[in-house]
């Protein structure tokens, strides 16, 4: 996931207005900014939080991680992974194939996620693009539900993308409905409580039928967005023993397989 989201982020891997990646010097400046952001009001963790040490450990990756050594990741304890497939309605992760299929071949439960840019196109449009380009699902016990990464805008000053709270909730609903129509599953929602309150008005309408993937870099998951009583996935750090961001599943390995199967 991206920078500029208090408490958590997905790894930045592109600039949406261009087809090429950022020049090295600009990527370096963004990386410094990301580190600075994470040191304010957050706790950088070296190990899995003690309160969740027994839960299945996983991670999420994007083109920033390039070709991943999946055998090594598995040997370090990875049980599941989310792979970035798309962003907006124009970008596809060029490493998606190696990452998504490589994870499965190594014996990891895996899924795909989409990074939303709600000001670029409708939720339905972005959902359709996502499903066409890796965001599908099958009830095989190895494929996690598609995931929506919705967080502060890392590319501009309008942190909620210029959408009102009600329009943002409507955008998410449109995305969810299209994913459900095409795949049969509601998307997992990745966000932070801070973003959810600021940009959706702390909407409670999604909690009953959407699993929560909470981002918070601390020793505990903290308070949850309205309606949710628990988190399904918790992104607790942006670096550690596994490539990319570090995550936990809130349950046993058998429950993870059941969740994947639907």
Phi, psi and omega in degrees: 000184193256172176283174173070031174235106184307125177095345180180165178194154166268156183291129175295132178225005179192166170249121193292337185278356179227155180276342180264165179281164179298145173304152185304318183296323180287322176299322180295319180295320178297321181296319178297317179298318181298316179297318179297318179299318184289341180276354180262112175072014178229167179239118177284128184252143178261327182236168176299135177307136184305321183296344184232020187298333183273355184278151178304133183261140179211192182203174172227145185226160176219193180295343177300327180274351178055219180283119185268139174277094188288326177297321179292318179299317180295321180294338178269005173108004181294129177250334181209164178206145167252132182248131177292127178258311190214167174215137183054224179233021184226343188250135174236136178295117183292345180259008185305313184301310180296322184285311185290309182284327178296322178297315180296318180297333179275355178094020177264144168286131184221158178213174181243149176232157180241132175268119186278138167235084190297341180275353183270325181193174185289162176299319179297317180297314182290325177296317180297319178296317179300309182297323179293336188239041172115355185268026181280181179210147173219149185274060183253000181081357180243353185246114178288155177301150175304150182235143176254119176266107182235119188203182181300143180297114180274358187250355183202180184281337180277092190293336175256023175064018179079007179266144173290167180299317181291322179290327177295315178299321177295322179297315180297319179297318179297317178299312182299316181298322180288320176299316179298318181298320185272332186245340184088358179236145170283144180288148167291141179253118175264126179193184170241157177299322181299311179296315185300319178293315184288324190253343174243359185073023182062046180303136179256006188282350184258345189295330186289335183223019175230128174289144181260129171250100187268135175254120174199119182269089182199181180280353175216160182288338178074198181289151183253159174299161185304137175095324181281133178261344180204163176261150175265315173237148177228117173272107189258351177197159180260009177194153180173215185285339181254153177299137177082206182280150184262135184223161174229151172257138184273073181165189179275173178294324178294324177292324178297316179295321177294319178298318180296320184289331176087000000 
